Amino acid sequence: MRAVVTETLGRVDVRDDVEPIEVGPDQVKVRMRASGVCRTDLSATNGVWPTRLPVVLGHEGAGELVEVGEQVKGMAVGDRVILANLRGCGHCFFCVRGQNFLCGHEDQKGAATHNFLVGGVPSFGMVSLGAWAEEVVLPATNVVPFVGDDVPWEIASLVNCAVMTGVGAVISSAKLEPGSTAVIIGAGGVGAAAIQGARLAGASTIVVVDPIESKFEKMRSFGATHAVTPDGLDALKEKLTHGRGFDYAFEFVGRDNTIRAAWDATRIGGSVILSGIGSPEKPSPLSLYEMTMDGKTVKGSVGGSVVPLRDYPIYLDLWRTGQLDLEGLVTEKITLDDAPSALDALDSGRDVLRQVILFD
C-alpha cells in the first residue's frame, strides 16, 4: 500500500512498498479516509519532535474498521472511528487518575513497537499511529468509534489534534472561567480551535496573536474579538487591560520568544497554558524569580487534557449544533501525493490552517 514516510531527517517520501502489521487479538485495522496536516508532522521530519525512524507520518485522522481482532469488544467491521493516541490503556497509574493523556509517558521508549513494514523494514507510526497510510493496524484503545453518517470524514479527522488540542486547552486544561480575558498566540489550526473554545467557555475578550495578518479576518469569524501581530501585543494589552495583562494566555507555537510573550501578556496571578511543542534541548526563557514572585500558574497542556471517549462525541455534537466551525478549519483538501508539498507550505509560513488528505 501507499504511505508517507520519513527514513532520514529532512526527507519525506510517498512510498508504495509499505505494509501494515498483521492484526493481533486486541487490535483493529483502519482504512483511512481523511487525515489532517499538522505542524507537528513537520516537526517529526526535521527532528524538533523526537521521533523513531523510519516513521510513517500523520497523527490526525479518521477511517473505517476493515478488520477487528478476536478479543476486541464493542467494535465491528464497518464502524467509523477517529484515531486517538491519547485514549490511554485504562489501567495504569495515570489512567486510573483521569490523566489518560499521560499514559505511557514514563516508559515511552521501552514500550514502542512498530506497526508498519517499509520495504520490509520494521517501521513506526508517528505517535504510535501513522495516519498518512492507506491502512493502519492499531490497538483497539487507539481508536474512538463515532456514530453518524452525517459527519464528513474531513470533519472527523480534525478531532484528534486540532480540535482536542485547541478546544481542550481552554476548557479541560485551563478551565477558563466565563467573563475572563484570554490571549491566544498562534493562529494555526489549533489556535483557531482554541479561539472557538474560549468563545464557548464565555471569555469576554479573545485576542489572537500571529505575524500573518491575512489570517485575522478568519480568526474573527471564529470568535476572536481582537487580532494583532506580535509587535503590537504590548500596546493592545495596555489598551484592553490598563497594562495589567490578560487572565489567560495560550501558547501554541513552542518557541522561547512566544513562551516569553505569553508570560508577559498574562496578569500577575493569571494562567499561562503551554501547548506548543518546543525542542527538548531549548531551556525555558523564564527566570526562577519571576516564576515565584508573579504568582502565575504555568501549565503544560498535553493534547488538551482530553478524555477521548467522553470528549470526541461532545466535539462532534458541538459541530452538529453549529457551535464549532470545523469546516472553517479546512484550508484545502489534498491527496496523499500532495503531503510533502503540504509540509512545505507549513514550513514557508503560508496562510494555512488545516490541509486535509482525502484517501478516496
Phi, psi and omega in degrees: 000176182257146179200162178260124192231142166244117177263324176229147184300137180093358181233135179231126182231144169267113186253152176243015180243039183254139177231139170283155175292167177290150182285124176275176184298333181250023184240168176226155173251129182249126168273115185289140178246327179205149179207132181278156178254115186246155178298334177295328174299318176298318181297331178288338181272343184243004175093354177296317174267117181299120188223136174284140181243151355292152182225136168275122187284171175100133181218000184238113184186174179213155180191197181233150181283131177244352175202141184227129179296155187294337180265359183280128180252146173077011177225151181215158176305135182099345178297141174271132185224153171252134176295147186209087180288346182252018180293325177088163182280335178094351184222000179280178181308315184283318183299318182288350176256015177075017179245052182301336180291351176256003183303128176086355183294332182289329185227039183306314186293317182286332187273348187291138174229155180280152175230014176217161164241124178247110185059032181085355182265128177303131186220157185262159168262141180304133187042042178067014180249276184089059188284347180268049175226152182295328175217150180215140176257127185223157167302146180301336179284359178257016175224154175235112177294147175224151184255136173128108175288354181282349183268111177298150182302321182294331177288312179299326184295336184282344192293320188287354174222289186306310185287310184294322183288318182282303180296318181297322179302322182281312189272317185268318181281306183276331187052053183305134182272141179305141180087356182283165175254143184220145172237134183241118184258113183113113184250045171273200181298320180290316178299321178296321177292323179295322175303315180293324176297319179294322176296316179298324182282351176093025177297140180278328181227128180231108180256129175249139183239125179199146180285346184262101186292337180294346178279344194296319181299318178295320180296324177294325179293334177280342179131359177295133177273337180214150176221139187207151172281161184306323183287350179256002185293317182300317181294321179290323175299318178298317183291316188273332186236012184057031178083355184290320183111167184272156180293322182226142170232134179243125184247120184239025184248314177088029177242155184297324182288329179281329173294318177299318180295320179297317178298312183294334181278349185266139179292159172302131182084001180275190185236133177247118182252120184256119180232343176293140183266108179266176178287139178295344180272347184279127177285162178291142177275004184261144178270153178298326182296308183290329179297328177275308192284337178277349175062024180273150174266126175249123184228131172278137180245104180271108179057031178074013180053039187277159166246096191307316182298329178274314193276325183300314176298327178295315180300318180293323177292323176295325175293316182300325183269008176079012182268345172236124178267095180268331174302324181293342178282340185275108179281321186201143173258129187228180176252171179301325179295337182275354187302314179301318179289332176294322175293321177299322179297320177294318183293331182277352181082019178298158180283080178231145174258286176228121165270132185242125176280126173253132187267350180244000000 
